[in-house]
Amino acid sequence: MYNEDTGADPKNHHRDLWDTYEALAGFMGAQLIEHPFPQTMGSLVSLELMTKFHTSLLAERLLLNSGFCHEAYCILRLMLEYTITLKFILLLPEERAMRYLDDNSAASRPFDFDIPLMADETHMQEWLRIIEHPLSGCSSPLEAGDLLAKSCELTSLMLETCRNKEDEKIDC
């Protein structure tokens, strides 16, 4: 739903957050460009989910900039699901990556990947409480500034997830 107040001049309302958001989006884009060719199944899934996350991040930016906070909130929920899924897969990369890739071609949602259960295993339950399911009929409980802040936190978390796996010598 369009919010005229937010859409009027959103970048001036939250200049510091927009700058951080733009920097993180640029950094993630650079990481994807420099990403080596995947050598493992975990690396392939990581690249796929990071690419989906980055594409969603760019779409969210357009929606927020145009004043469509509810739609941007729905994109934020997708970004959360990508992050939880990646963290979950990287706990057991070879086994879970293969299952993800096998099922990913047959369905829109991978096999038995249950977001609340994966959030429990990856210690991301608090994120589910903050970002409730967007199809629940509620309007976006977050304003543009809150959405920007949560997107920045989530982008940092996604980047950190891959950086930590690289430090452990797992090709992310």
N, C-alpha and C positions, 0 to 999 in steps of 0.2 A: 504494500500500500504506500502510495506516495505521500511523503511528509513535506509540505511546502516550506515549512520553517527550516528543516534540515537541508532541503534541496536548494534553497536560495543562495547560500554561499558556504558550503560545508567546510571547505579548506580553511577559511578564516576563523571558524568557530573552534577548531582543534588543530591549530598549526603544528604544534610540537608532535602530536600523535600522528598526523599525516606525514610529517618528515620521517619519523621512525618507521611508519608503515611502508613508505616508499623505499627507504633504505633496506629494510628486511626483504621486501619483494625483489629488489635489485640484487641483493646478495644471494637469495635463493635461486634467481634466474642464472646468475653467474656460476653457482655451484652445479646447476644442471648442465650448463654448457660445458663446463670443465670435467664433468663426471666421466670417469673412464668407462670403457665398454664393459658391461657386466660380465664377470667371470664366474659368478655363482648364482644359484637360484635366489638366495637372499638379496643379492645385489640387484638382480633383475626386478624383483618385487619392490625393492626400495626405490629404484629409479621410476617405476610405474606410479607408485603412490606419491612420490615427491612431485612428479610431473602433474598428476591430477590435483594435488594440493596447490601447486603454483598457479595452475590454470584457474582454479577456484578463487584463489587470492586476487587474481587480476579481475575476474568477474565481480567479485565482492567490491573491489575498489570502484568499478564503474557504477554499480548499484548505489553504493554509499554516496558517491559524488553526485548522483542524480536524485538523491533523496528517497530512495526505495529501501528504507531500513528493514522492513519485514522480510523482503526478498534477500537482502544481504544477510540477515539473521539465519535464513534457511541455508545459505551457502556456508556460513560459519559452522553450522551443524555438520555439513558434509566434510568440512575441513577437520573437524573434531573426529569424525569417524575414520578418515584417512590416517590421522595421527595414531589413534588407538589401534587400528588394524596393523600399522607398521610396527609399532612398539610390541604388539602381541606376536607378530610373525618373527621378529628379530630375537625373541627369547629362545626360540628353537628354529633357526632360519631354514635349514635344509628341509626338515620335515614339513613345517607349516607353509613355507614358500611353495613347495611342490603341490600341496593340497590347495592352496590359494589359486595357483596358476591352472591346475587341472579343472577346478570348478568355475573359475572366472569366465572361461569361454562359454560355459553352458548356462550361466545364470547371471543376473545383474548383481546379486549379492552372493559372495562366496559361501559355499557349503554350510557349515554350522558355525560360522563366525557370528557370534552373538555379542553385540556391542556392550551391553551391560556386564556380561561375564568377562569379556576381554578387558574392560575398564577395571574390573576388580583385580584381575591378574597383573595388570600393568600399573596399578595404583593411580588410576585416573578417575576414580568415582566422583571426586569433587567437581570435575569438569561436567559430568552429566547433570549434576544438580544445577550448575550455573547455566548451562545451555540445554534447556529442555527441548523435547521433540517439537520441531516447528509445525508439524501437521496436527497438533493437538487442538487447533482452533483458536488459540490465543494470538493476540497481536504480539509483536516483538516486545519483550519486556526490557530490552536494552535500547538505549538511545545511540545515536551515531558515535558519540565519544566512547561509550562503553563498548560498542562493537569494535571500534578501532583498537581500543586497549586489549580486548580479549583476542583479537586477531593477531596483534603483535606478540602477545604472550604465547599463543598457539604456534605461530611461525617460529619463534625462538625455540620452543619445545621440539618442533619437528626437526629443525636444523641441529639442535643438540643431540637428538636421538641418533642421527646419522654420524655426527662427530664422535659420539661416545662409542659407537660400534666400530668406527675406523680406528679409534685408539686401542680397541680390543683386538685389532687385526682381523676383523670381520669386514669383508668387502661390502660396504653399504652404498 
